[in-house]
Amino acid sequence: MMLLILRFAISILAVFVAEYIVPGVTVETLYAGVIVALILGVLNLVIRPILLLLTLPITILTFGLFAFVINALLFWFVASFVEGFAVSGFVAAFLGALIVSLINWAADRLL
């Protein structure tokens, strides 16, 4: 249970790091950051595997790079309905999702 809370806290931190680094990503409040991290976690757990399976041929053709596009689209999708979280375009969504993914991956490796 403690490990789950720690991973969630790292995800929240990753969202704010992405906001700090990427000019087009805006998180207005801590509450918005928590909601974004929660929704991103649920989408990555439930929807992302389905999308990866549906886009498997193009993912294979691009040697797995299309998975980054799926991450960016999910990141951008979350910004479309969470108040206080905005992403200015696809490039900002791509970079923001990349930063969040890298931080979460590094945290998983350390934990």
DRENPA-3360 file (N, C-alpha, C; in nm, 2 decimals, always signed):
BEGIN
1 = MMLLILRF = +0.08/-0.12/+0.00/+0.00/+0.00/+0.00/+0.09/+0.13/+0.00 ~ +0.19/+0.12/+0.08/+0.28/+0.24/+0.09/+0.35/+0.26/-0.05 ~ +0.39/+0.15/-0.12/+0.45/+0.16/-0.25/+0.36/+0.23/-0.35 ~ +0.23/+0.19/-0.34/+0.13/+0.25/-0.43/+0.12/+0.40/-0.41 ~ +0.11/+0.44/-0.28/+0.10/+0.58/-0.25/+0.23/+0.66/-0.30 ~ +0.34/+0.60/-0.28/+0.47/+0.66/-0.32/+0.47/+0.67/-0.48 ~ +0.43/+0.57/-0.55/+0.42/+0.58/-0.70/+0.33/+0.69/-0.74 ~ +0.21/+0.70/-0.67/+0.12/+0.80/-0.71/+0.18/+0.94/-0.68;
9 = AISILAVF = +0.25/+0.96/-0.57/+0.31/+1.09/-0.54/+0.41/+1.12/-0.64 ~ +0.49/+1.02/-0.69/+0.59/+1.05/-0.79/+0.52/+1.09/-0.92 ~ +0.41/+1.03/-0.95/+0.33/+1.07/-1.07/+0.28/+1.21/-1.06 ~ +0.24/+1.25/-0.95/+0.20/+1.39/-0.93/+0.32/+1.48/-0.95 ~ +0.43/+1.45/-0.89/+0.55/+1.53/-0.91/+0.59/+1.53/-1.06 ~ +0.58/+1.42/-1.13/+0.61/+1.41/-1.27/+0.53/+1.51/-1.35 ~ +0.40/+1.52/-1.32/+0.31/+1.61/-1.39/+0.36/+1.76/-1.37 ~ +0.40/+1.79/-1.25/+0.45/+1.93/-1.22/+0.59/+1.95/-1.28;
17 = VAEYIVPG = +0.67/+1.85/-1.29/+0.80/+1.86/-1.36/+0.78/+1.89/-1.51 ~ +0.68/+1.82/-1.57/+0.65/+1.84/-1.71/+0.60/+1.98/-1.73 ~ +0.52/+2.03/-1.63/+0.47/+2.17/-1.65/+0.59/+2.27/-1.64 ~ +0.68/+2.24/-1.55/+0.80/+2.33/-1.54/+0.89/+2.33/-1.66 ~ +0.90/+2.21/-1.72/+1.00/+2.20/-1.84/+0.93/+2.24/-1.97 ~ +0.81/+2.19/-1.99/+0.75/+2.21/-2.13/+0.66/+2.34/-2.12 ~ +0.69/+2.43/-2.22/+0.62/+2.56/-2.21/+0.47/+2.55/-2.24 ~ +0.42/+2.45/-2.31/+0.28/+2.44/-2.34/+0.19/+2.37/-2.25;
25 = VTVETLYA = +0.25/+2.32/-2.14/+0.18/+2.24/-2.04/+0.16/+2.33/-1.92 ~ +0.03/+2.34/-1.87/+0.00/+2.43/-1.76/-0.09/+2.35/-1.66 ~ -0.04/+2.35/-1.53/-0.12/+2.30/-1.42/-0.14/+2.41/-1.32 ~ -0.27/+2.45/-1.30/-0.30/+2.57/-1.22/-0.29/+2.54/-1.07 ~ -0.34/+2.43/-1.03/-0.34/+2.40/-0.88/-0.29/+2.26/-0.85 ~ -0.26/+2.24/-0.72/-0.22/+2.11/-0.68/-0.33/+2.01/-0.70 ~ -0.45/+2.05/-0.68/-0.57/+1.96/-0.70/-0.58/+1.91/-0.84 ~ -0.56/+2.00/-0.94/-0.56/+1.97/-1.08/-0.44/+1.87/-1.11;
33 = GVIVALIL = -0.33/+1.89/-1.05/-0.22/+1.80/-1.07/-0.25/+1.66/-1.02 ~ -0.31/+1.65/-0.90/-0.35/+1.52/-0.84/-0.45/+1.45/-0.93 ~ -0.55/+1.52/-0.98/-0.65/+1.47/-1.07/-0.59/+1.42/-1.20 ~ -0.50/+1.50/-1.25/-0.43/+1.46/-1.38/-0.36/+1.33/-1.36 ~ -0.28/+1.32/-1.25/-0.20/+1.20/-1.22/-0.29/+1.08/-1.20 ~ -0.40/+1.10/-1.14/-0.50/+0.99/-1.11/-0.56/+0.94/-1.24 ~ -0.61/+1.03/-1.33/-0.67/+1.00/-1.45/-0.57/+0.94/-1.55 ~ -0.45/+0.99/-1.56/-0.35/+0.94/-1.64/-0.31/+0.79/-1.60;
41 = GVLNLVIR = -0.31/+0.77/-1.47/-0.28/+0.64/-1.42/-0.39/+0.54/-1.46 ~ -0.51/+0.58/-1.45/-0.62/+0.49/-1.48/-0.62/+0.46/-1.63 ~ -0.61/+0.57/-1.71/-0.60/+0.55/-1.86/-0.49/+0.46/-1.90 ~ -0.37/+0.48/-1.84/-0.26/+0.40/-1.88/-0.28/+0.25/-1.84 ~ -0.36/+0.23/-1.74/-0.38/+0.10/-1.69/-0.49/+0.03/-1.77 ~ -0.59/+0.10/-1.82/-0.71/+0.04/-1.88/-0.71/+0.06/-2.03 ~ -0.70/+0.19/-2.08/-0.72/+0.22/-2.22/-0.59/+0.20/-2.30 ~ -0.47/+0.23/-2.25/-0.35/+0.23/-2.32/-0.32/+0.09/-2.38;
49 = PILLLLTL = -0.34/-0.02/-2.30/-0.32/-0.15/-2.36/-0.41/-0.19/-2.48 ~ -0.53/-0.14/-2.47/-0.63/-0.16/-2.57/-0.59/-0.09/-2.70 ~ -0.54/+0.04/-2.68/-0.50/+0.12/-2.80/-0.37/+0.06/-2.86 ~ -0.28/+0.01/-2.77/-0.16/-0.05/-2.83/-0.19/-0.18/-2.90 ~ -0.29/-0.25/-2.86/-0.33/-0.38/-2.93/-0.39/-0.34/-3.06 ~ -0.48/-0.24/-3.06/-0.55/-0.20/-3.19/-0.45/-0.14/-3.29 ~ -0.35/-0.08/-3.24/-0.25/-0.01/-3.33/-0.13/-0.09/-3.35 ~ -0.13/-0.22/-3.32/-0.01/-0.31/-3.32/+0.06/-0.31/-3.46;
57 = PITILTFG = -0.01/-0.31/-3.57/+0.06/-0.31/-3.70/+0.14/-0.19/-3.72 ~ +0.08/-0.07/-3.69/+0.16/+0.05/-3.71/+0.27/+0.07/-3.61 ~ +0.25/+0.01/-3.49/+0.35/+0.02/-3.39/+0.47/-0.07/-3.43 ~ +0.44/-0.19/-3.49/+0.55/-0.27/-3.54/+0.62/-0.21/-3.65 ~ +0.55/-0.14/-3.74/+0.61/-0.08/-3.86/+0.70/+0.04/-3.81 ~ +0.67/+0.10/-3.70/+0.75/+0.22/-3.66/+0.85/+0.17/-3.55 ~ +0.87/+0.04/-3.53/+0.96/-0.01/-3.43/+0.92/+0.04/-3.29 ~ +0.79/+0.05/-3.26/+0.75/+0.08/-3.13/+0.73/+0.23/-3.10;
65 = LFAFVINA = +0.78/+0.31/-3.19/+0.77/+0.46/-3.17/+0.63/+0.51/-3.17 ~ +0.53/+0.44/-3.23/+0.39/+0.49/-3.22/+0.34/+0.48/-3.08 ~ +0.40/+0.41/-2.99/+0.35/+0.41/-2.85/+0.37/+0.54/-2.79 ~ +0.47/+0.62/-2.83/+0.49/+0.76/-2.78/+0.38/+0.85/-2.83 ~ +0.33/+0.82/-2.95/+0.21/+0.90/-3.00/+0.09/+0.87/-2.92 ~ +0.07/+0.74/-2.89/-0.05/+0.71/-2.80/-0.04/+0.77/-2.67 ~ +0.08/+0.77/-2.61/+0.10/+0.84/-2.48/+0.07/+0.99/-2.49 ~ +0.11/+1.05/-2.60/+0.09/+1.20/-2.61/-0.06/+1.22/-2.63;
73 = LLFWFVAS = -0.13/+1.14/-2.71/-0.27/+1.16/-2.73/-0.35/+1.14/-2.60 ~ -0.31/+1.04/-2.52/-0.38/+1.03/-2.39/-0.35/+1.15/-2.30 ~ -0.23/+1.20/-2.30/-0.20/+1.32/-2.22/-0.28/+1.44/-2.26 ~ -0.29/+1.45/-2.39/-0.37/+1.56/-2.45/-0.52/+1.54/-2.42 ~ -0.56/+1.42/-2.43/-0.70/+1.39/-2.40/-0.74/+1.43/-2.25 ~ -0.65/+1.40/-2.16/-0.68/+1.43/-2.02/-0.69/+1.58/-2.01 ~ -0.61/+1.66/-2.08/-0.62/+1.80/-2.07/-0.75/+1.86/-2.13 ~ -0.82/+1.78/-2.21/-0.94/+1.83/-2.27/-1.06/+1.83/-2.17;
81 = FVEGFAVS = -1.05/+1.76/-2.06/-1.16/+1.76/-1.97/-1.13/+1.79/-1.82 ~ -1.00/+1.81/-1.79/-0.96/+1.84/-1.65/-0.95/+1.99/-1.64 ~ -1.03/+2.05/-1.55/-1.02/+2.19/-1.53/-0.88/+2.23/-1.46 ~ -0.82/+2.33/-1.50/-0.69/+2.37/-1.44/-0.57/+2.30/-1.50 ~ -0.59/+2.22/-1.61/-0.48/+2.15/-1.68/-0.50/+2.18/-1.83 ~ -0.39/+2.23/-1.89/-0.40/+2.27/-2.03/-0.28/+2.23/-2.10 ~ -0.30/+2.18/-2.22/-0.18/+2.15/-2.31/-0.21/+2.22/-2.44 ~ -0.11/+2.30/-2.49/-0.13/+2.39/-2.60/-0.13/+2.32/-2.74;
89 = GFVAAFLG = -0.08/+2.20/-2.75/-0.07/+2.14/-2.88/-0.01/+2.00/-2.87 ~ +0.00/+1.94/-2.99/+0.05/+1.80/-2.99/+0.20/+1.79/-2.94 ~ +0.28/+1.89/-2.98/+0.42/+1.88/-2.94/+0.43/+1.89/-2.79 ~ +0.36/+1.98/-2.73/+0.36/+2.00/-2.59/+0.31/+1.87/-2.52 ~ +0.21/+1.81/-2.58/+0.15/+1.69/-2.52/+0.26/+1.57/-2.53 ~ +0.33/+1.57/-2.65/+0.43/+1.47/-2.67/+0.54/+1.48/-2.57 ~ +0.59/+1.60/-2.55/+0.70/+1.63/-2.46/+0.66/+1.61/-2.32 ~ +0.54/+1.65/-2.28/+0.49/+1.63/-2.15/+0.47/+1.49/-2.11;
97 = ALIVSLIN = +0.41/+1.41/-2.20/+0.39/+1.27/-2.18/+0.53/+1.20/-2.17 ~ +0.62/+1.24/-2.25/+0.76/+1.18/-2.25/+0.82/+1.20/-2.12 ~ +0.81/+1.32/-2.06/+0.87/+1.35/-1.93/+0.81/+1.27/-1.82 ~ +0.67/+1.27/-1.82/+0.60/+1.20/-1.72/+0.64/+1.05/-1.73 ~ +0.64/+1.00/-1.85/+0.68/+0.85/-1.86/+0.82/+0.82/-1.82 ~ +0.91/+0.91/-1.85/+1.05/+0.89/-1.81/+1.07/+0.89/-1.66 ~ +1.00/+0.99/-1.60/+1.01/+1.00/-1.45/+0.95/+0.88/-1.38 ~ +0.83/+0.84/-1.43/+0.76/+0.72/-1.37/+0.85/+0.59/-1.40;
105 = WAADRLL = +0.91/+0.58/-1.52/+0.99/+0.46/-1.54/+1.11/+0.46/-1.45 ~ +1.18/+0.58/-1.43/+1.29/+0.58/-1.34/+1.25/+0.55/-1.20 ~ +1.14/+0.60/-1.16/+1.09/+0.57/-1.02/+1.06/+0.42/-1.00 ~ +1.00/+0.36/-1.10/+0.98/+0.22/-1.10/+1.10/+0.14/-1.09 ~ +1.21/+0.18/-1.16/+1.34/+0.11/-1.15/+1.40/+0.13/-1.02 ~ +1.39/+0.24/-0.96/+1.45/+0.27/-0.83/+1.37/+0.20/-0.71 ~ +1.24/+0.19/-0.73/+1.16/+0.13/-0.62/+1.16/-0.02/-0.64;
% end
